[in-house]
Amino acid sequence: MADATKLQTVKSPLSTSGLTPTSYKDITSYNNFYEFGVEKDNPAQNAGKMRTRPWKVTVDGQVKQKKTVTIEELFEL
């Protein structure tokens, strides 16, 4: 009978121990927003030029009431 107070350690084949952590620069700049460029670092370089105000969102189509709201009004919901 095994001693219930001892835990058996099994190394997982999915373990990440021994791997080098990804750099801060890579995890904060690497993405797939191809609207800003096709290279992995293009979005981090180009997204700062994007104007996010004023934005409006329109809900239409098969809805009871069509409506356009500003991004600020949407955030307040």
All heavy atoms as a GROMACS GRO file, in nm:
protein
  609
    1MET      N    1   0.085  -0.118   0.000
    1MET     CA    2   0.000   0.000   0.000
    1MET      C    3   0.089   0.123   0.000
    1MET      O    4   0.180   0.135   0.078
    1MET     CB    5  -0.092  -0.002   0.121
    1MET     CG    6  -0.184   0.114   0.129
    1MET     SD    7  -0.296   0.087   0.267
    1MET     CE    8  -0.415   0.206   0.229
    2ALA      N    9   0.058   0.218  -0.089
    2ALA     CA   10   0.138   0.340  -0.101
    2ALA      C   11   0.112   0.433   0.016
    2ALA      O   12   0.003   0.436   0.071
    2ALA     CB   13   0.107   0.411  -0.232
    3ASP      N   14   0.215   0.508   0.053
    3ASP     CA   15   0.202   0.607   0.160
    3ASP      C   16   0.118   0.724   0.108
    3ASP      O   17   0.158   0.794   0.015
    3ASP     CB   18   0.339   0.653   0.204
    3ASP     CG   19   0.333   0.747   0.323
    3ASP    OD1   20   0.223   0.785   0.368
    3ASP    OD2   21   0.441   0.782   0.372
    4ALA      N   22   0.002   0.748   0.165
    4ALA     CA   23  -0.090   0.852   0.117
    4ALA      C   24  -0.038   0.992   0.142
    4ALA      O   25  -0.088   1.087   0.084
    4ALA     CB   26  -0.226   0.834   0.184
    5THR      N   27   0.064   1.009   0.224
    5THR     CA   28   0.116   1.143   0.252
    5THR      C   29   0.220   1.188   0.150
    5THR      O   30   0.258   1.303   0.148
    5THR     CB   31   0.177   1.150   0.393
    5THR    OG1   32   0.284   1.058   0.400
    5THR    CG2   33   0.072   1.121   0.498
    6LYS      N   34   0.266   1.098   0.067
    6LYS     CA   35   0.366   1.132  -0.032
    6LYS      C   36   0.300   1.143  -0.170
    6LYS      O   37   0.221   1.057  -0.208
    6LYS     CB   38   0.477   1.028  -0.038
    6LYS     CG   39   0.562   1.024   0.088
    6LYS     CD   40   0.671   0.923   0.074
    6LYS     CE   41   0.754   0.917   0.200
    6LYS     NZ   42   0.860   0.816   0.191
    7LEU      N   43   0.332   1.247  -0.243
    7LEU     CA   44   0.280   1.263  -0.378
    7LEU      C   45   0.384   1.217  -0.478
    7LEU      O   46   0.503   1.246  -0.464
    7LEU     CB   47   0.245   1.410  -0.406
    7LEU     CG   48   0.134   1.470  -0.321
    7LEU    CD1   49   0.117   1.618  -0.354
    7LEU    CD2   50   0.003   1.397  -0.344
    8GLN      N   51   0.341   1.147  -0.577
    8GLN     CA   52   0.431   1.102  -0.680
    8GLN      C   53   0.442   1.212  -0.785
    8GLN      O   54   0.342   1.267  -0.830
    8GLN     CB   55   0.378   0.974  -0.745
    8GLN     CG   56   0.473   0.916  -0.847
    8GLN     CD   57   0.416   0.790  -0.909
    8GLN    OE1   58   0.300   0.760  -0.897
    8GLN    NE2   59   0.502   0.716  -0.977
    9THR      N   60   0.561   1.248  -0.823
    9THR     CA   61   0.583   1.350  -0.924
    9THR      C   62   0.607   1.283  -1.057
    9THR      O   63   0.693   1.196  -1.070
    9THR     CB   64   0.705   1.438  -0.888
    9THR    OG1   65   0.683   1.495  -0.760
    9THR    CG2   66   0.724   1.547  -0.989
   10VAL      N   67   0.528   1.324  -1.156
   10VAL     CA   68   0.542   1.270  -1.290
   10VAL      C   69   0.570   1.387  -1.384
   10VAL      O   70   0.495   1.484  -1.385
   10VAL     CB   71   0.414   1.196  -1.335
   10VAL    CG1   72   0.427   1.144  -1.477
   10VAL    CG2   73   0.380   1.084  -1.238
   11LYS      N   74   0.678   1.379  -1.459
   11LYS     CA   75   0.711   1.486  -1.552
   11LYS      C   76   0.619   1.475  -1.674
   11LYS      O   77   0.613   1.374  -1.740
   11LYS     CB   78   0.857   1.479  -1.596
   11LYS     CG   79   0.895   1.592  -1.690
   11LYS     CD   80   1.045   1.606  -1.701
   11LYS     CE   81   1.084   1.702  -1.807
   11LYS     NZ   82   1.080   1.840  -1.771
   12SER      N   83   0.548   1.583  -1.701
   12SER     CA   84   0.456   1.586  -1.814
   12SER      C   85   0.533   1.607  -1.944
   12SER      O   86   0.626   1.686  -1.950
   12SER     CB   87   0.356   1.700  -1.796
   12SER     OG   88   0.284   1.722  -1.915
   13PRO      N   89   0.492   1.539  -2.052
   13PRO     CA   90   0.554   1.565  -2.182
   13PRO      C   91   0.518   1.705  -2.234
   13PRO      O   92   0.577   1.754  -2.328
   13PRO     CB   93   0.497   1.456  -2.272
   13PRO     CG   94   0.373   1.411  -2.205
   13PRO     CD   95   0.392   1.434  -2.058
   14LEU      N   96   0.421   1.770  -2.170
   14LEU     CA   97   0.380   1.905  -2.210
   14LEU      C   98   0.443   2.013  -2.123
   14LEU      O   99   0.410   2.130  -2.136
   14LEU     CB  100   0.226   1.915  -2.203
   14LEU     CG  101   0.150   1.812  -2.285
   14LEU    CD1  102   0.001   1.826  -2.262
   14LEU    CD2  103   0.182   1.824  -2.432
   15SER      N  104   0.533   1.974  -2.037
   15SER     CA  105   0.597   2.068  -1.945
   15SER      C  106   0.676   2.175  -2.021
   15SER      O  107   0.738   2.149  -2.124
   15SER     CB  108   0.693   1.994  -1.852
   15SER     OG  109   0.764   2.086  -1.773
   16THR      N  110   0.672   2.298  -1.969
   16THR     CA  111   0.749   2.407  -2.030
   16THR      C  112   0.877   2.435  -1.953
   16THR      O  113   0.949   2.528  -1.988
   16THR     CB  114   0.665   2.536  -2.035
   16THR    OG1  115   0.625   2.572  -1.903
   16THR    CG2  116   0.542   2.518  -2.124
   17SER      N  117   0.903   2.357  -1.851
   17SER     CA  118   1.026   2.380  -1.776
   17SER      C  119   1.145   2.353  -1.867
   17SER      O  120   1.144   2.264  -1.950
   17SER     CB  121   1.033   2.291  -1.652
   17SER     OG  122   1.036   2.156  -1.690
   18GLY      N  123   1.245   2.434  -1.856
   18GLY     CA  124   1.363   2.421  -1.940
   18GLY      C  125   1.357   2.507  -2.065
   18GLY      O  126   1.457   2.521  -2.136
   19LEU      N  127   1.240   2.565  -2.094
   19LEU     CA  128   1.228   2.653  -2.210
   19LEU      C  129   1.260   2.797  -2.171
   19LEU      O  130   1.234   2.839  -2.059
   19LEU     CB  131   1.087   2.648  -2.270
   19LEU     CG  132   1.043   2.513  -2.326
   19LEU    CD1  133   0.900   2.524  -2.378
   19LEU    CD2  134   1.135   2.469  -2.438
   20THR      N  135   1.313   2.874  -2.262
   20THR     CA  136   1.342   3.014  -2.237
   20THR      C  137   1.212   3.094  -2.248
   20THR      O  138   1.141   3.082  -2.348
   20THR     CB  139   1.443   3.068  -2.340
   20THR    OG1  140   1.560   2.987  -2.335
   20THR    CG2  141   1.478   3.213  -2.314
   21PRO      N  142   1.180   3.174  -2.147
   21PRO     CA  143   1.058   3.255  -2.154
   21PRO      C  144   1.063   3.353  -2.272
   21PRO      O  145   1.170   3.401  -2.309
   21PRO     CB  146   1.056   3.330  -2.022
   21PRO     CG  147   1.144   3.252  -1.931
   21PRO     CD  148   1.248   3.191  -2.020
   22THR      N  149   0.948   3.382  -2.330
   22THR     CA  150   0.939   3.478  -2.440
   22THR      C  151   0.969   3.617  -2.386
   22THR      O  152   0.927   3.653  -2.277
   22THR     CB  153   0.798   3.475  -2.501
   22THR    OG1  154   0.770   3.341  -2.540
   22THR    CG2  155   0.786   3.567  -2.620
   23SER      N  156   1.041   3.697  -2.464
   23SER     CA  157   1.080   3.830  -2.418
   23SER      C  158   0.959   3.923  -2.405
   23SER      O  159   0.858   3.906  -2.473
   23SER     CB  160   1.180   3.893  -2.516
   23SER     OG  161   1.114   3.930  -2.636
   24TYR      N  162   0.970   4.022  -2.319
   24TYR     CA  163   0.863   4.121  -2.299
   24TYR      C  164   0.832   4.191  -2.430
   24TYR      O  165   0.715   4.211  -2.464
   24TYR     CB  166   0.905   4.223  -2.192
   24TYR     CG  167   0.801   4.328  -2.168
   24TYR    CD1  168   0.692   4.300  -2.086
   24TYR    CD2  169   0.808   4.452  -2.228
   24TYR    CE1  170   0.593   4.396  -2.064
   24TYR    CE2  171   0.710   4.548  -2.209
   24TYR     CZ  172   0.603   4.519  -2.126
   24TYR     OH  173   0.505   4.614  -2.106
   25LYS      N  174   0.934   4.228  -2.506
   25LYS     CA  175   0.913   4.296  -2.634
   25LYS      C  176   0.828   4.211  -2.728
   25LYS      O  177   0.736   4.260  -2.792
   25LYS     CB  178   1.047   4.329  -2.699
   25LYS     CG  179   1.034   4.398  -2.834
   25LYS     CD  180   1.171   4.420  -2.898
   25LYS     CE  181   1.160   4.481  -3.034
   25LYS     NZ  182   1.107   4.389  -3.136
   26ASP      N  183   0.858   4.081  -2.734
   26ASP     CA  184   0.783   3.993  -2.824
   26ASP      C  185   0.638   3.975  -2.780
   26ASP      O  186   0.547   3.978  -2.863
   26ASP     CB  187   0.850   3.857  -2.835
   26ASP     CG  188   0.974   3.860  -2.922
   26ASP    OD1  189   0.991   3.957  -2.998
   26ASP    OD2  190   1.054   3.765  -2.914
   27ILE      N  191   0.614   3.960  -2.651
   27ILE     CA  192   0.477   3.936  -2.606
   27ILE      C  193   0.392   4.062  -2.609
   27ILE      O  194   0.270   4.054  -2.607
   27ILE     CB  195   0.469   3.870  -2.466
   27ILE    CG1  196   0.527   3.962  -2.359
   27ILE    CG2  197   0.537   3.736  -2.467
   27ILE    CD1  198   0.505   3.912  -2.219
   28THR      N  199   0.454   4.177  -2.617
   28THR     CA  200   0.376   4.301  -2.622
   28THR      C  201   0.369   4.362  -2.761
   28THR      O  202   0.304   4.464  -2.780
   28THR     CB  203   0.433   4.406  -2.525
   28THR    OG1  204   0.569   4.431  -2.558
   28THR    CG2  205   0.421   4.359  -2.380
   29SER      N  206   0.432   4.300  -2.859
   29SER     CA  207   0.428   4.358  -2.994
   29SER      C  208   0.390   4.260  -3.104
   29SER      O  209   0.351   4.300  -3.211
   29SER     CB  210   0.564   4.419  -3.028
   29SER     OG  211   0.663   4.319  -3.034
   30TYR      N  212   0.396   4.132  -3.079
   30TYR     CA  213   0.367   4.029  -3.180
   30TYR      C  214   0.216   4.007  -3.186
   30TYR      O  215   0.152   3.983  -3.084
   30TYR     CB  216   0.437   3.900  -3.138
   30TYR     CG  217   0.417   3.783  -3.230
   30TYR    CD1  218   0.513   3.752  -3.325
   30TYR    CD2  219   0.306   3.703  -3.222
   30TYR    CE1  220   0.498   3.643  -3.409
   30TYR    CE2  221   0.288   3.594  -3.305
   30TYR     CZ  222   0.385   3.565  -3.398
   30TYR     OH  223   0.369   3.458  -3.481
   31ASN      N  224   0.156   4.021  -3.304
   31ASN     CA  225   0.013   3.994  -3.318
   31ASN      C  226  -0.025   3.971  -3.462
   31ASN      O  227   0.059   3.976  -3.551
   31ASN     CB  228  -0.069   4.107  -3.257
   31ASN     CG  229  -0.039   4.239  -3.319
   31ASN    OD1  230  -0.070   4.261  -3.434
   31ASN    ND2  231   0.023   4.329  -3.244
   32ASN      N  232  -0.151   3.947  -3.486
   32ASN     CA  233  -0.199   3.911  -3.620
   32ASN      C  234  -0.299   4.011  -3.676
   32ASN      O  235  -0.388   3.973  -3.751
   32ASN     CB  236  -0.263   3.772  -3.616
   32ASN     CG  237  -0.160   3.664  -3.591
   32ASN    OD1  238  -0.050   3.670  -3.644
   32ASN    ND2  239  -0.194   3.568  -3.510
   33PHE      N  240  -0.290   4.137  -3.641
   33PHE     CA  241  -0.380   4.238  -3.696
   33PHE      C  242  -0.323   4.285  -3.830
   33PHE      O  243  -0.252   4.384  -3.838
   33PHE     CB  244  -0.399   4.354  -3.599
   33PHE     CG  245  -0.481   4.316  -3.479
   33PHE    CD1  246  -0.420   4.276  -3.362
   33PHE    CD2  247  -0.619   4.316  -3.487
   33PHE    CE1  248  -0.495   4.239  -3.252
   33PHE    CE2  249  -0.695   4.279  -3.378
   33PHE     CZ  250  -0.634   4.240  -3.260
   34TYR      N  251  -0.357   4.214  -3.936
   34TYR     CA  252  -0.299   4.240  -4.067
   34TYR      C  253  -0.346   4.371  -4.128
   34TYR      O  254  -0.293   4.415  -4.228
   34TYR     CB  255  -0.326   4.123  -4.161
   34TYR     CG  256  -0.257   3.997  -4.114
   34TYR    CD1  257  -0.330   3.889  -4.067
   34TYR    CD2  258  -0.119   3.989  -4.113
   34TYR    CE1  259  -0.267   3.775  -4.023
   34TYR    CE2  260  -0.054   3.875  -4.069
   34TYR     CZ  261  -0.128   3.768  -4.025
   34TYR     OH  262  -0.065   3.656  -3.981
   35GLU      N  263  -0.447   4.435  -4.068
   35GLU     CA  264  -0.491   4.566  -4.117
   35GLU      C  265  -0.379   4.670  -4.106
   35GLU      O  266  -0.381   4.771  -4.174
   35GLU     CB  267  -0.614   4.615  -4.039
   35GLU     CG  268  -0.737   4.530  -4.056
   35GLU     CD  269  -0.742   4.408  -3.963
   35GLU    OE1  270  -0.645   4.382  -3.889
   35GLU    OE2  271  -0.842   4.338  -3.967
   36PHE      N  272  -0.284   4.645  -4.019
   36PHE     CA  273  -0.174   4.738  -3.996
   36PHE      C  274  -0.044   4.696  -4.063
   36PHE      O  275   0.057   4.762  -4.049
   36PHE     CB  276  -0.149   4.757  -3.847
   36PHE     CG  277  -0.266   4.817  -3.775
   36PHE    CD1  278  -0.341   4.742  -3.687
   36PHE    CD2  279  -0.302   4.949  -3.795
   36PHE    CE1  280  -0.448   4.796  -3.621
   36PHE    CE2  281  -0.409   5.005  -3.730
   36PHE     CZ  282  -0.483   4.928  -3.642
   37GLY      N  283  -0.046   4.585  -4.134
   37GLY     CA  284   0.074   4.537  -4.202
   37GLY      C  285   0.084   4.386  -4.194
   37GLY      O  286   0.028   4.326  -4.103
   38VAL      N  287   0.157   4.325  -4.284
   38VAL     CA  288   0.162   4.178  -4.290
   38VAL      C  289   0.277   4.118  -4.210
   38VAL      O  290   0.279   3.998  -4.186
   38VAL     CB  291   0.168   4.129  -4.436
   38VAL    CG1  292   0.041   4.165  -4.510
   38VAL    CG2  293   0.288   4.183  -4.509
   39GLU      N  294   0.373   4.197  -4.170
   39GLU     CA  295   0.482   4.145  -4.087
   39GLU      C  296   0.439   4.150  -3.940
   39GLU      O  297   0.362   4.237  -3.899
   39GLU     CB  298   0.609   4.228  -4.107
   39GLU     CG  299   0.661   4.225  -4.251
   39GLU     CD  300   0.698   4.086  -4.299
   39GLU    OE1  301   0.747   4.005  -4.218
   39GLU    OE2  302   0.676   4.059  -4.418
   40LYS      N  303   0.489   4.058  -3.860
   40LYS     CA  304   0.444   4.046  -3.721
   40LYS      C  305   0.469   4.172  -3.637
   40LYS      O  306   0.399   4.196  -3.541
   40LYS     CB  307   0.509   3.926  -3.653
   40LYS     CG  308   0.467   3.795  -3.713
   40LYS     CD  309   0.319   3.772  -3.695
   40LYS     CE  310   0.278   3.638  -3.750
   40LYS     NZ  311   0.134   3.617  -3.746
   41ASP      N  312   0.569   4.252  -3.673
   41ASP     CA  313   0.595   4.373  -3.594
   41ASP      C  314   0.527   4.497  -3.652
   41ASP      O  315   0.527   4.602  -3.588
   41ASP     CB  316   0.745   4.397  -3.578
   41ASP     CG  317   0.816   4.416  -3.711
   41ASP    OD1  318   0.757   4.388  -3.816
   41ASP    OD2  319   0.933   4.458  -3.708
   42ASN      N  320   0.466   4.488  -3.770
   42ASN     CA  321   0.399   4.603  -3.831
   42ASN      C  322   0.287   4.662  -3.745
   42ASN      O  323   0.280   4.784  -3.730
   42ASN     CB  324   0.343   4.569  -3.968
   42ASN     CG  325   0.448   4.550  -4.074
   42ASN    OD1  326   0.422   4.483  -4.174
   42ASN    ND2  327   0.567   4.606  -4.058
   43PRO      N  328   0.196   4.580  -3.689
   43PRO     CA  329   0.090   4.639  -3.609
   43PRO      C  330   0.141   4.722  -3.491
   43PRO      O  331   0.089   4.830  -3.464
   43PRO     CB  332   0.010   4.517  -3.561
   43PRO     CG  333   0.032   4.417  -3.669
   43PRO     CD  334   0.176   4.438  -3.710
   44ALA      N  335   0.243   4.675  -3.423
   44ALA     CA  336   0.297   4.751  -3.310
   44ALA      C  337   0.354   4.884  -3.357
   44ALA      O  338   0.345   4.985  -3.287
   44ALA     CB  339   0.405   4.670  -3.238
   45GLN      N  340   0.411   4.886  -3.477
   45GLN     CA  341   0.468   5.009  -3.531
   45GLN      C  342   0.361   5.102  -3.586
   45GLN      O  343   0.374   5.224  -3.577
   45GLN     CB  344   0.566   4.976  -3.644
   45GLN     CG  345   0.687   4.897  -3.600
   45GLN     CD  346   0.764   4.840  -3.718
   45GLN    OE1  347   0.725   4.852  -3.833
   45GLN    NE2  348   0.875   4.775  -3.688
   46ASN      N  349   0.255   5.049  -3.645
   46ASN     CA  350   0.159   5.129  -3.719
   46ASN      C  351   0.028   5.160  -3.647
   46ASN      O  352  -0.042   5.253  -3.686
   46ASN     CB  353   0.126   5.060  -3.852
   46ASN     CG  354   0.248   5.041  -3.937
   46ASN    OD1  355   0.340   5.121  -3.935
   46ASN    ND2  356   0.249   4.934  -4.014
   47ALA      N  357  -0.007   5.086  -3.545
   47ALA     CA  358  -0.137   5.104  -3.480
   47ALA      C  359  -0.149   5.239  -3.408
   47ALA      O  360  -0.259   5.290  -3.393
   47ALA     CB  361  -0.164   4.991  -3.382
   48GLY      N  362  -0.039   5.297  -3.368
   48GLY     CA  363  -0.044   5.425  -3.298
   48GLY      C  364  -0.096   5.539  -3.384
   48GLY      O  365  -0.142   5.641  -3.333
   49LYS      N  366  -0.096   5.521  -3.514
   49LYS     CA  367  -0.146   5.623  -3.606
   49LYS      C  368  -0.298   5.616  -3.621
   49LYS      O  369  -0.358   5.704  -3.680
   49LYS     CB  370  -0.081   5.604  -3.743
   49LYS     CG  371   0.070   5.615  -3.740
   49LYS     CD  372   0.129   5.576  -3.873
   49LYS     CE  373   0.281   5.563  -3.861
   49LYS     NZ  374   0.339   5.502  -3.979
   50MET      N  375  -0.360   5.513  -3.569
   50MET     CA  376  -0.503   5.494  -3.586
   50MET      C  377  -0.583   5.583  -3.490
   50MET      O  378  -0.558   5.585  -3.370
   50MET     CB  379  -0.539   5.348  -3.559
   50MET     CG  380  -0.681   5.317  -3.580
   50MET     SD  381  -0.705   5.140  -3.553
   50MET     CE  382  -0.880   5.137  -3.541
   51ARG      N  383  -0.677   5.655  -3.545
   51ARG     CA  384  -0.764   5.740  -3.463
   51ARG      C  385  -0.882   5.656  -3.414
   51ARG      O  386  -0.952   5.595  -3.494
   51ARG     CB  387  -0.816   5.857  -3.545
   51ARG     CG  388  -0.709   5.962  -3.570
   51ARG     CD  389  -0.764   6.086  -3.637
   51ARG     NE  390  -0.886   6.131  -3.570
   51ARG     CZ  391  -0.983   6.198  -3.630
   51ARG    NH1  392  -0.976   6.228  -3.757
   51ARG    NH2  393  -1.090   6.235  -3.563
   52THR      N  394  -0.904   5.655  -3.286
   52THR     CA  395  -1.015   5.578  -3.228
   52THR      C  396  -1.129   5.668  -3.182
   52THR      O  397  -1.227   5.620  -3.127
   52THR     CB  398  -0.968   5.492  -3.112
   52THR    OG1  399  -0.910   5.576  -3.012
   52THR    CG2  400  -0.868   5.389  -3.158
   53ARG      N  401  -1.118   5.795  -3.202
   53ARG     CA  402  -1.224   5.890  -3.169
   53ARG      C  403  -1.238   5.990  -3.283
   53ARG      O  404  -1.138   6.031  -3.337
   53ARG     CB  405  -1.194   5.966  -3.040
   53ARG     CG  406  -1.181   5.880  -2.916
   53ARG     CD  407  -1.315   5.821  -2.876
   53ARG     NE  408  -1.317   5.760  -2.744
   53ARG     CZ  409  -1.275   5.638  -2.715
   53ARG    NH1  410  -1.222   5.564  -2.807
   53ARG    NH2  411  -1.287   5.590  -2.594
   54PRO      N  412  -1.352   6.030  -3.324
   54PRO     CA  413  -1.483   5.978  -3.281
   54PRO      C  414  -1.521   5.852  -3.358
   54PRO      O  415  -1.503   5.845  -3.478
   54PRO     CB  416  -1.578   6.092  -3.317
   54PRO     CG  417  -1.516   6.156  -3.436
   54PRO     CD  418  -1.366   6.141  -3.419
   55TRP      N  419  -1.570   5.754  -3.288
   55TRP     CA  420  -1.621   5.632  -3.350
   55TRP      C  421  -1.769   5.619  -3.321
   55TRP      O  422  -1.817   5.659  -3.214
   55TRP     CB  423  -1.553   5.509  -3.293
   55TRP     CG  424  -1.423   5.471  -3.356
   55TRP    CD1  425  -1.351   5.542  -3.446
   55TRP    CD2  426  -1.350   5.351  -3.333
   55TRP    NE1  427  -1.238   5.475  -3.481
   55TRP    CE2  428  -1.234   5.357  -3.413
   55TRP    CE3  429  -1.370   5.240  -3.254
   55TRP    CZ2  430  -1.140   5.255  -3.415
   55TRP    CZ3  431  -1.276   5.139  -3.256
   55TRP    CH2  432  -1.162   5.147  -3.335
   56LYS      N  433  -1.840   5.561  -3.415
   56LYS     CA  434  -1.982   5.531  -3.395
   56LYS      C  435  -2.006   5.388  -3.437
   56LYS      O  436  -1.941   5.336  -3.527
   56LYS     CB  437  -2.070   5.625  -3.477
   56LYS     CG  438  -2.064   5.768  -3.429
   56LYS     CD  439  -2.159   5.855  -3.507
   56LYS     CE  440  -2.148   5.997  -3.452
   56LYS     NZ  441  -2.240   6.087  -3.523
   57VAL      N  442  -2.102   5.326  -3.371
   57VAL     CA  443  -2.143   5.190  -3.403
   57VAL      C  444  -2.290   5.195  -3.443
   57VAL      O  445  -2.372   5.252  -3.371
   57VAL     CB  446  -2.124   5.095  -3.282
   57VAL    CG1  447  -2.176   4.957  -3.314
   57VAL    CG2  448  -1.980   5.091  -3.241
   58THR      N  449  -2.322   5.137  -3.558
   58THR     CA  450  -2.461   5.134  -3.605
   58THR      C  451  -2.513   4.992  -3.598
   58THR      O  452  -2.449   4.899  -3.647
   58THR     CB  453  -2.470   5.186  -3.750
   58THR    OG1  454  -2.422   5.321  -3.753
   58THR    CG2  455  -2.612   5.182  -3.801
   59VAL      N  456  -2.630   4.977  -3.536
   59VAL     CA  457  -2.699   4.849  -3.530
   59VAL      C  458  -2.819   4.862  -3.623
   59VAL      O  459  -2.906   4.945  -3.600
   59VAL     CB  460  -2.744   4.815  -3.387
   59VAL    CG1  461  -2.818   4.682  -3.384
   59VAL    CG2  462  -2.625   4.812  -3.292
   60ASP      N  463  -2.819   4.782  -3.729
   60ASP     CA  464  -2.932   4.787  -3.822
   60ASP      C  465  -2.954   4.648  -3.881
   60ASP      O  466  -2.897   4.551  -3.832
   60ASP     CB  467  -2.911   4.893  -3.931
   60ASP     CG  468  -2.788   4.869  -4.017
   60ASP    OD1  469  -2.725   4.761  -4.006
   60ASP    OD2  470  -2.754   4.957  -4.097
   61GLY      N  471  -3.035   4.639  -3.981
   61GLY     CA  472  -3.067   4.508  -4.037
   61GLY      C  473  -3.197   4.459  -3.978
   61GLY      O  474  -3.292   4.536  -3.964
   62GLN      N  475  -3.203   4.333  -3.940
   62GLN     CA  476  -3.327   4.276  -3.887
   62GLN      C  477  -3.336   4.299  -3.737
   62GLN      O  478  -3.328   4.207  -3.656
   62GLN     CB  479  -3.335   4.127  -3.921
   62GLN     CG  480  -3.349   4.102  -4.069
   62GLN     CD  481  -3.366   3.955  -4.099
   62GLN    OE1  482  -3.352   3.868  -4.013
   62GLN    NE2  483  -3.398   3.924  -4.224
   63VAL      N  484  -3.354   4.424  -3.700
   63VAL     CA  485  -3.369   4.462  -3.560
   63VAL      C  486  -3.499   4.541  -3.546
   63VAL      O  487  -3.549   4.598  -3.643
   63VAL     CB  488  -3.250   4.546  -3.510
   63VAL    CG1  489  -3.122   4.465  -3.510
   63VAL    CG2  490  -3.232   4.672  -3.593
   64LYS      N  491  -3.554   4.545  -3.426
   64LYS     CA  492  -3.677   4.621  -3.403
   64LYS      C  493  -3.653   4.770  -3.420
   64LYS      O  494  -3.735   4.842  -3.473
   64LYS     CB  495  -3.733   4.593  -3.264
   64LYS     CG  496  -3.793   4.456  -3.249
   64LYS     CD  497  -3.852   4.438  -3.112
   64LYS     CE  498  -3.913   4.300  -3.098
   64LYS     NZ  499  -3.970   4.277  -2.965
   65GLN      N  500  -3.539   4.816  -3.370
   65GLN     CA  501  -3.510   4.960  -3.374
   65GLN      C  502  -3.364   4.979  -3.416
   65GLN      O  503  -3.273   4.937  -3.345
   65GLN     CB  504  -3.535   5.022  -3.235
   65GLN     CG  505  -3.510   5.169  -3.232
   65GLN     CD  506  -3.534   5.228  -3.092
   65GLN    OE1  507  -3.575   5.158  -3.001
   65GLN    NE2  508  -3.507   5.354  -3.077
   66LYS      N  509  -3.345   5.045  -3.528
   66LYS     CA  510  -3.209   5.077  -3.572
   66LYS      C  511  -3.154   5.187  -3.483
   66LYS      O  512  -3.227   5.275  -3.439
   66LYS     CB  513  -3.209   5.122  -3.718
   66LYS     CG  514  -3.255   5.015  -3.813
   66LYS     CD  515  -3.259   5.064  -3.955
   66LYS     CE  516  -3.312   4.952  -4.044
   66LYS     NZ  517  -3.312   4.988  -4.185
   67LYS      N  518  -3.025   5.180  -3.458
   67LYS     CA  519  -2.966   5.279  -3.367
   67LYS      C  520  -2.819   5.299  -3.398
   67LYS      O  521  -2.749   5.204  -3.433
   67LYS     CB  522  -2.984   5.234  -3.222
   67LYS     CG  523  -2.942   5.337  -3.120
   67LYS     CD  524  -2.991   5.301  -2.983
   67LYS     CE  525  -2.960   5.416  -2.891
   67LYS     NZ  526  -3.028   5.409  -2.765
   68THR      N  527  -2.774   5.422  -3.384
   68THR     CA  528  -2.632   5.455  -3.394
   68THR      C  529  -2.590   5.516  -3.261
   68THR      O  530  -2.655   5.606  -3.210
   68THR     CB  531  -2.606   5.554  -3.509
   68THR    OG1  532  -2.647   5.492  -3.632
   68THR    CG2  533  -2.459   5.590  -3.518
   69VAL      N  534  -2.482   5.463  -3.203
   69VAL     CA  535  -2.432   5.514  -3.076
   69VAL      C  536  -2.284   5.545  -3.090
   69VAL      O  537  -2.214   5.486  -3.171
   69VAL     CB  538  -2.453   5.413  -2.960
   69VAL    CG1  539  -2.600   5.391  -2.933
   69VAL    CG2  540  -2.385   5.281  -2.988
   70THR      N  541  -2.238   5.638  -3.010
   70THR     CA  542  -2.094   5.667  -3.007
   70THR      C  543  -2.024   5.557  -2.930
   70THR      O  544  -2.087   5.481  -2.855
   70THR     CB  545  -2.065   5.802  -2.940
   70THR    OG1  546  -2.102   5.793  -2.802
   70THR    CG2  547  -2.141   5.916  -3.007
   71ILE      N  548  -1.896   5.548  -2.946
   71ILE     CA  549  -1.819   5.447  -2.873
   71ILE      C  550  -1.829   5.470  -2.722
   71ILE      O  551  -1.834   5.377  -2.644
   71ILE     CB  552  -1.673   5.439  -2.924
   71ILE    CG1  553  -1.606   5.309  -2.880
   71ILE    CG2  554  -1.593   5.559  -2.882
   71ILE    CD1  555  -1.654   5.189  -2.952
   72GLU      N  556  -1.837   5.596  -2.681
   72GLU     CA  557  -1.850   5.626  -2.539
   72GLU      C  558  -1.984   5.575  -2.485
   72GLU      O  559  -1.991   5.520  -2.375
   72GLU     CB  560  -1.838   5.777  -2.514
   72GLU     CG  561  -1.696   5.831  -2.525
   72GLU     CD  562  -1.651   5.852  -2.670
   72GLU    OE1  563  -1.735   5.848  -2.763
   72GLU    OE2  564  -1.530   5.871  -2.690
   73GLU      N  565  -2.092   5.594  -2.563
   73GLU     CA  566  -2.224   5.543  -2.521
   73GLU      C  567  -2.222   5.391  -2.513
   73GLU      O  568  -2.281   5.333  -2.422
   73GLU     CB  569  -2.332   5.589  -2.618
   73GLU     CG  570  -2.359   5.737  -2.615
   73GLU     CD  571  -2.450   5.783  -2.728
   73GLU    OE1  572  -2.438   5.728  -2.842
   73GLU    OE2  573  -2.532   5.872  -2.705
   74LEU      N  574  -2.153   5.327  -2.603
   74LEU     CA  575  -2.143   5.182  -2.601
   74LEU      C  576  -2.069   5.135  -2.477
   74LEU      O  577  -2.110   5.037  -2.412
   74LEU     CB  578  -2.071   5.134  -2.728
   74LEU     CG  579  -2.065   4.984  -2.751
   74LEU    CD1  580  -2.205   4.927  -2.768
   74LEU    CD2  581  -1.981   4.952  -2.872
   75PHE      N  582  -1.963   5.203  -2.440
   75PHE     CA  583  -1.888   5.165  -2.320
   75PHE      C  584  -1.970   5.181  -2.193
   75PHE      O  585  -1.946   5.114  -2.094
   75PHE     CB  586  -1.760   5.247  -2.307
   75PHE     CG  587  -1.652   5.207  -2.403
   75PHE    CD1  588  -1.563   5.302  -2.450
   75PHE    CD2  589  -1.638   5.077  -2.447
   75PHE    CE1  590  -1.461   5.266  -2.538
   75PHE    CE2  591  -1.537   5.041  -2.535
   75PHE     CZ  592  -1.450   5.135  -2.581
   76GLU      N  593  -2.069   5.271  -2.195
   76GLU     CA  594  -2.153   5.294  -2.077
   76GLU      C  595  -2.256   5.184  -2.055
   76GLU      O  596  -2.312   5.175  -1.949
   76GLU     CB  597  -2.223   5.429  -2.088
   76GLU     CG  598  -2.130   5.546  -2.074
   76GLU     CD  599  -2.199   5.680  -2.100
   76GLU    OE1  600  -2.323   5.682  -2.113
   76GLU    OE2  601  -2.129   5.782  -2.105
   77LEU      N  602  -2.281   5.101  -2.156
   77LEU     CA  603  -2.382   4.995  -2.142
   77LEU      C  604  -2.341   4.892  -2.040
   77LEU      O  605  -2.231   4.860  -2.021
   77LEU     CB  606  -2.408   4.928  -2.277
   77LEU     CG  607  -2.466   5.018  -2.384
   77LEU    CD1  608  -2.480   4.939  -2.514
   77LEU    CD2  609  -2.604   5.069  -2.343
   0.00000   0.00000   0.00000
